């Protein structure tokens, strides 16, 4: 192992705190932005992701801890932290992370300059450039700006969550500079580009950009004639954005969510970001209005670096600064046929995104929508893209007279408005739209197609680890299984009946389903490995997921380790389990892979005494997934496909380039795995088409 890149001291508990573990995950994302071997425009994308990750963390997780503090709660969580102690540590560590993030931004800005990409201050523009930017401001920006004064007759306006503003302190012309200044705010329009391309200087190939807030600051006088600006400083407020729904008392869940989305605008303040050198009078005004206390982050650079994601995509002539473009392969099993059903009657098919194309999923449902023999289509929709071919295919199927049922999860955080729009569109097309069960989010990823064939009705099923979203399928690693296995089809029918109607608990033939029996099924599978280890039989668990934070699950894994089970966990983000603790978890390893694509697939391998079982799942091993969501795990029966999944897991376990290994103290170190030849699992996985199902692939 290499030396720890960053020491982190956790409590002496048997567990790592979930929120502190999340901070370490975002630190690993930041490391990708700091890594000089990562292409430059990819590095600024990672810097953007750090910002958006931190925004959600603050508006949901930190907001929840803040609520606990306001309620006076002092009870320790299972990792040994009180809300107050945890809040202090979070703010300290996120503050340090933000400092490192902006240090990386300044370094990357210098690297961009060397490539001819420059963020230019307005005062550094040439006369010709300034004239053109003046015109841009007058034509495009000024008409949509609204200066909002704050005084006795005009109370403090609503400051929107995560929107950028300018705080303006002013003096009337001729006033004594010692007098109390006037105060106003101006919202930086979010519907205008954050960065503006400046016309090139004569005889220069360099591309220059001006930030929108800098352009507004340069022209602030146009909004306050008769006053002089003492200071113009950027700020941004983070509010509590977690929805609090009264699902039991709601007559119409859709209407209740729409109301709650409006209330989100008034969520209690959690974090205030201010530009470095912020005017003291303006800062006092904001702190008093928001009652924010000391939760103020001073930012040495542009507030909110999420705009870097769009900047990275807006430079078509700089492909040499990106990863080589990946062209997903169309799954070879479907490549020479237009009849998915004929293929699936013969065999199951596994598709590995983004290395294999999500078009196969879209084409499958599109064929079903146009097939006269298809009687019914049922599917879950959690996060859907903005222009979804799948939603269009469902609408087409309903209009053709098929029975179409869509379970649309309206409570998918930050996608609520989009899902409401999709739900209404599907209802207009004649689909049966169900909003899920009260108190539960529908997070399972499953599609069922019922088809009339010569020998009777046959069920075709697609089960995935990721959402039915063609955009994220290009950015996330996920697995999809197409099958016509009768037991899977029968379980799928029962699952949809449970989600749309009234149904007693079911004894599943193949599935594990949360919140009813997935947890107990996983516990039984883990216990079986422990029994096999005790009996001297082969015993091993390999589990790949996004997060592991369920205390009972951690305890079951500890028990299996003490029984002698070898356990390899591949956990991208939060992990509350401490590996490598003598007498507790010395048979457990935990690694995290952060690379070009977001590791998103959930796969569980159990040795089963030499007859391995492999499962695909929508669920992480978190409390919310196992107890408060409808989740699904599905076995893979085909031996060849099982071998493919085992190969994918092996790749992750042998990655010595982008993998970090969790130490018992809570810190992550770079993996150093023999042989010394570099192996990068995501790059090696691009050869999936040639090694699918091969036992000798590694």
N, C-alpha and C positions, 0 to 999 in steps of 0.2 A: 504494500500500500504506500502511496505517497503521503507526505505530511498533510495534516488537515489544512484546508484552505482558509477556514475560519472557525475559531473555537467558539462554542456556544455552551454555556453552563445552564443546564436544566435543573429542576429540583431532584431530590434523591428518590423520587417516586419510581414505581415500576413502569411508569408510563411517560411518554412525551406529550406535552400539551398540544392540542390540535392547532390552536391559533399560532403558537410559536413555531410549530412545524410548518405551517403554511408560509410564514415569513421566510423560513429557510428554502422552501420551494421557489418563492419569487426571487430569492437571492440567486438560485441556480439559473433562473431565466436571465437575470442580470449578467451572470457570468458569460452567457452566450453573446451578449452585447459587448462585453469586455474582451472577448476572445479574438485575438488578431488573426487567427486562422479562419474565422468565419467571414464570408464576403461582406464588404462594407455596407451595402444596402440591406443585407439580411441583418446585420448588427443593429441598424437603426430600427428595423421592425421589432427586434427583441426589446429594444429600449421602449418602444411604444407599448408592447405587451405588458411590460413591467408596470406602466402607468395604468392601463385599463384593469389589470389584475388588482392593483392596489386600490383603485376607485371602488370596485365591487367589495373588496375586503372591508374597507372603511364603512361603506354605506350599509353593509349587512352585518358582518361579524362584529366589528368594533361598535357599531350602533347598538347591537344587542347587549354587549358588555356595558356600554354607557347607560342603557336602560336599567340594568341590574344595579349599577351604582346609584342611580337616582332613586331607585326603589329601596335602597338601604340594605341590599343583600350582602351578607358577609360569609356565607357558606363556601367552603372549598369545593372545587370540582374533583373528579376522580384522579386528576393528575397533580393535585396538591395546591392549586392556586385559588385565592380569593379573587372576586372581580376587580378589586382595587389593585392588588398586586399584579394581576395579569395585565390590566390596563396600562399600568406604568411601564411594564416591560415591553408591551406592544409599541407604545408611543416612542420609547427610546430606540428600539430596534428598527422601526420603520423610519424614524428620523435619520438614523445612520444610513439606512438603505437609500433614502432619497438623496442624501449627500453624495453617496457613491454613484447613484444614477446620473446626477448632473455633472459629476466629474467625468463620467464616461461620455456624456453628451458633448462636453467641451472638447474632449479628445477626438470624438467622431466628427465634430464640426471642423476641426483642423484637418482631419483626413479628407473630408469632403472638399475642402478648399483646394487641396492638392489635385483633386480630380476635376476641378473647375466648377464645383457646386458651392455657392456661397450664400449665407444669410447676411444681408447687407442692412446696416442701420440707415434710416432715412437720411440722416445728415451726411452720410458718405456717398450718396448718389450724385451723379453728374447733373449739371443743369438740365440737360435734355431728358435724362431719366426722371428727374424730379418733376419736370413739367408734365410728363406722361402719367406719373403716379398721382399728381394733383388732379388731373382730369379723371383718372380712374376713381379716385375718392369722391369727386363731385358727382360722377355719373352713376356709380355702382354702390357706394358705401353710405354717403351722407343721407340719401333719401330714406334709408331704413333705420337710421340711428334715432334713439330717443333719449335725450338728457333728462335725468330724473333728480330734481333737487330735493333735499331733505331739510325741512325747517318746520316752524310751528304749524303752518297751514298745510304742509305736505308731509305726511308721515312716511316712514321708511318703506320703500316699495318692496314687493316680494322678490327675493333673490332666488332664482331657480337652482335646483340641484345640479352640480357639476357644470354649470355654465360659467364662462369667463366674463368678468366685468372689469371696468376701470373705475377706480375711486379717484375723484377729482376734488382737490382742495383749491379754493378760489378766494381772491380778494377783489373787491370792487375797485375800479380804477380811481386812484387818489386816496384810498383808505390807508390808514396807518398799518404798516406791516406787523405791528405788535398786537393788532386787534384779532379777535377770534375769527378764523376764516369761515367762508361758506363751504358747504359740502354737497356733492352730487355724485351719482353713479351713472355709468353708461354701460349697457350690455354690449359685449362684442357679438355681433350676429353669428349664430351657429349655422345659418343657412347660406353663408358666404364662405369662399375658400379661406382657410386659415393662413395659407401661404400664397403669395401673389408673385407670379413670375415677372421680373422687371425686364424691359427691353434691353438687349445687349448693348454694351458700350461699343463704340466704333472700333473695328479691327480686333475684336475680342470674341473668343469662342466660349468664354465662361458664361454659365447660367447663374443669374442672381435672383434671390427671392427676398421679399419683404414680408414680415409677419403682419397680419391684419391689425392686431392691437397696436403695433408700432405706427402703422399708417394712421390710425385713428388718433393716437397720441400726438402725432405730428400736426394734425389739423384740429386739435381740440378747441382752439379758439373760435372756430366757425360755429360751435354750438353754444358758446357763452360770450356773445358780444357785450362789451362794456365791463368785462371781468378779466382778470389775469390769472392764469393757472399757476398756483404755487407748486403743485405736484400732481402727477397723473400716474397712478400705480395700479398694476393688475392684481386681481384677487379672484379666488374661486371658493365656493362653499360646498361642502359635502353634507348631505342630509341623510337621515335614516330613510332608506328606500325599501325596507322589508315590508311586504303587505301583511296587514293584520285583518284577516277575513272572518266574519261571522257566518261560516258556511251553514251551520245548523239552522240559524234564524233567517237565512236569505231565501226569499221566495224565488228569485231568479239569480243564479250564480253569475251569469254573464253581466247582468246589470250591477251586481254587487262589486265585481272586479273593476268595472268601469268607474264606479264611484271611488273605489280605493286607489285607483291609478291617479285620479284627480287629487286625492288627499295626500298622495306621495309628494306633491309639490310643496306641501307644508310640513314635511317631516322635520323632526328636531335636528338642529345642527350638530354635526359630529366633528368635522375638521374644517379649519380655515387655512387656505394656502394664500400667502401674500408674497409679492415680489420683494426681493432683497432691497433694503433701503426704504421701505414703506413709510410714508409720512406718519409720525406719531399721532397727530390729531385724527387722521383718517382711521388709523388702526384702533384707537380708542373708540371711535364711533362704531366700527364693525363689531368689536368685542362686546360692547355694551348691548348692541342690537341683537346679536346672536347668542349672547350669554355663553360664550364658547370657552371661557376660562383660559387655560394654557394650551389648549389643543390647536396651536398655531404653528404651521410649518413655513419657515422662511425659505423661499425658492430662489436659488442663484442661477437664473436662466428663464426661459419661457415656461410659464405655468401650463401644465397638461401637455405632455409629450406624445399623446396618442395621435396627434396629427402626423407624426413621422411615418405611420403606416401608409397613409395616402401619398405622402411625398415619395416613399420608396416605390410605389406603383405608378407614379406619374412621370417617370424618367425612362422613356422607351429606348433611348440611345445609350443606356448604361448597363446592358445585359452582362458585361464582363464583371460587374460588381454584384452579381446575384449568383445563387446556385444555378447550375444548368437546369433548364426547363425539363420537368418530368412529364412525359406523355404516357398516361395510364394505358396499360394493355387491356383490350377487351377480353373478358374471360374466354379462354380458348374452347371451353366446353360449349359455349353458345355462339362461337364465332362463325360456324358454318351452317347455322340453322336459323330459321325464322320462327321455329316452334319450340318455345321454352318447355311446354308441357311434355312434348315427346322426349326431350332430354331428361327431364326430371322423373319420368316414369321409369327410366333405366337406372338413374344414379343420382346421388346428392351432389351438389356443387357448392364449393366454398369460394368466396371472393374476398380478397385482401385489399382494402382501400388504404392509401390512394394509388397504390402500385397497379391495381386493377380498377377498371372504370366503374363508377357508380351508374353509368348509362345502362348497365345490365339490369339494375333495379328499376329504373324508369321504363326501360323497354318491356320488362316483364309485366308491369302493371298496365302499360299501354296496350300490350297484346291482349291482356285479360279484358280491358275495357272494350275492345273491339271484337272480341270472340263471342259469337252467338251461343256457344255452349257454356259459357261462364254464367252461373246463376247468381253468385253473390261475391262481393269483395268487402273485406273488413280489415281495418288497419288502425294503428295508433299513430298519432301525430303529436310530437313534443316540441321540437324546434324545426321549423320549415323555412326554406329559403324564400327570398323576396319574390321570385318568379318561378314558383314550383311547378315543374312538369307533372309531378305526382298528383298535386291537387287538381290540376287541369284534367288529368286522366280520370280521377275519381268523379269529377263533375260530368265528363263525357260518358262514363259508364252509367251514372244515374239517369242521365238524359236518354240513354238507350234502353232504359227500363230494367236495369239490373238492380238487385238489392245491394245498396252501398251503405256501409256503416263506417263512420269515421269517429274515433274517440280522440277529440282535440283537447289537449291539456291547456286550459286557459291560465293556469297558475305557473307556467314556465317562466321563471324570474327574468324580467327585462324583455321577454318576448310576448308579454300578455297582449299588447295592442295588436301586434301582427297576427297572433293566433285568433283573436276575436274577429279580425277581418276575414281570415280564412274560414272560420266557422260559419260566418254569415254567407260567404260566397258558396260554400258547399250546401248549405240549407236551401239557398235559392235554386241550386241545380237539382234539388230533389234528394240529396243524401240525408240519411239519418245521422244527425250529429249528436254525440253524447259528450258531455263535459266532464266525465269521470265521476268518481265516488266522493261523497262528502268526507272531508278530513284526510283524503289521500291524493297525492299526485300520481298520475299515470305516466310512468317513466319507461315501461316496457316497450321494446321496439319489435313489433310483430305485424305481419300481413298474412291474411288467410284468403285464399281464393277457392271457391267451391265450383266445380265444373261437372256438367253432365256428360258422361262418357258411355261407351257401349256396354260396359259391365257395371254401370251404376254411377253414383256420385263419387267423385274423388276430390280430396283436399290437397291443395298445394300451399306450402307455407314458406315465408321468408322470415328469419329471425336475425336480428342484428345487435351488435354491441354499441352502435352509434345511431344518431338521428337520421330520419329520412330527409336529408338535406344535401342537395347536390353540391352546394358551395363548401360546406365543412368537410364533405367527403374528399375534397381535394387537398385539405389541410390537416386532417386528423387521420391517424392509423386506426382502422376499425375492421371488423370481420363481419361478413354476412353469410348466412347459410340458407341455401335453397334446398327444399326437400319435399318429397311426397310420402315420407314414412307414415304409415297409418296411425301409429300411437302418437306421433307428434301432431298430426292433423286433428285427431280426436281431442287431445288436450287443448289445442288451439281453439277449437269450437267451444269447449267448456269455459275457457278463459274469457272469451268474448262474451259469452252468456253471463258470466259473473260480473263483467264490467258494465253491461248494459241492462241487466235485469236483476231479479232476486234469485239467489242460488245458495244452497247450503255448502259448507266446506267440502272440497272435492279431494278424493284420493288420486293424485296425479299419477299417470302411467310413466311419464317421461320428465315433465317439467318440475322445477322448483319455483314456487311463486311467493313473492312477498306481498303483503305482510303476514300471510297465513302460515306457510311452512318452509320458506327458503332458509330462514335462519336455522331451524331445527334440522333441516336436511344437510346443510353445511356442517353443523356441529356433528351430525352422525358420520359424515364422510371423514371429518378430521379425527373423530374418536376411533373409526375403523382403522385408520393409519396407525394410531397409537397402539391399538390392540395388535396389529400385525407386527409392529416394531418390537413389542414386548414378547411376542411369540417367535421372534427371530426371522420373520418374513420380510421381503423387500417393502420399505415404507418411505414414501416421499411425497411431498406436496410442493407444487409450483403454482403460484397464484399471481396473476398480473391484473392490476387495477389502477384506478386513479387515486384512491384514498383508502386508508384503513384507520378508523377512529372508534369503532364500536368496542366498548370495554370487554364485554363478554366474549367477543370474537378473539380479541387479543389474549384473553385468559385461556381460551381453548387452544390457541396456538402455543402458548407457553406450556400447557399441560402436554401437548403432543411432543414438543421439544424435549421435555423432561423424560418422556417415554422412549426417546431415541429416534424420533422421526426427523429426517432431513427436510428442512423447509426453506425454500427459496422464494422470496417475495419480490416482485417487481412493481413498485409503487411510485408512480410519477410524482404525486404531490404529498398530501398530508399523511404522516404515519405516526401513530401514537405508540407503536410497539418499540421496545428497546431490544435490538438484537445483540447477540454475543455476550450476554450477562451470564457468568458462570452459575450453573445450577438452576437457571431460569430459562434462558433462551440461547444457550451456546450452540444449538443446532440450527439456528435461524440466521439467514442473511437477508438483508434488505438493500435493494439498489433502485436508483431512480435514473431514468434516461430523459434528458431534455435535449432535443435536437431540432432539425429542420421542421419536422411535422410534430403535431401535438399527439403524444402517446395517449390513446383513448380506449383501446380495446380492453375488454375484461375477459380473461380466460383462466380456468381453474383445472389443474392437473392433479389427479390422485393415483398413486402407484397401484393400489388395490392388489397387493400381493403378487405383482407381476402381470396383471391384466388391466392395464391403465384405462382410466376413464378421463375424458376431457369434456369440459362444459364451456359454453359461451354464455355470457350474461350481459344484461343491461345495468347490473347493480355493482356499485362499490361496496366495500364492507364498512359502511357507515351506519350510524343509528337511523338516520332519516331513510336510507335505502331499504333497510331490513325491517323497519317498523312503521314508516309513515308514507310509503310509496307502493304502488303496484309495480313490481319488478319481476323479471323473468330470468331463469337460467335454464338452458336447454342442452341436453347431451348431444354429442356428435358420435353417431354410430359407425359411420363408414371408416374402416381401418386406414385407408389411404388418406382421408381427410384428417383423421386424428394425427397421423404422422406429420402432415403439413403443419398443424397447429403446434405440435411438439417441436418441430424445427424452428418455428417462429419464436417459441419460448427459449430454445437453446441459443438463438441469435442474441436475444436480450441478455442472457446470462453470460455470454462470452464477449459482450461489447466492452472494449477497454479504451474507447475514445470519448464517448459521450455519456458513459455511465458513471454515476457517483454512488459510493457505498456508504450506508448509514452506520455510524459507529455507536457504541452503547451510550456514549455521552451526549448524543444528539447531533453531532456534527457530521457532515458528509465529506468524504474524500474521493478523489478521482480513483476509479477502478484501475487496478494494475494486474491484469490476468495473463497467465501464461497460455499460449506462447506470446512472446513479446511483439510479434507482428501486429500492427494496428488492425482492429476490427471495429467497424462502425455499423451497428445492426441495421439502421434504416437504409444505409447505402447498400449493404449486402442484400437486404430484402427486395431490392429492385430486380433481383434475378429470380423472383418467385415463380414466374411462368415456367422457367426451366427446371426448378427443383420441387415443384408441387408434389407432395406425397412420397418423395424419395427418402427411404430410410437411411441411405448412405450420404445424405447431403452434407453432413457435418461430422 
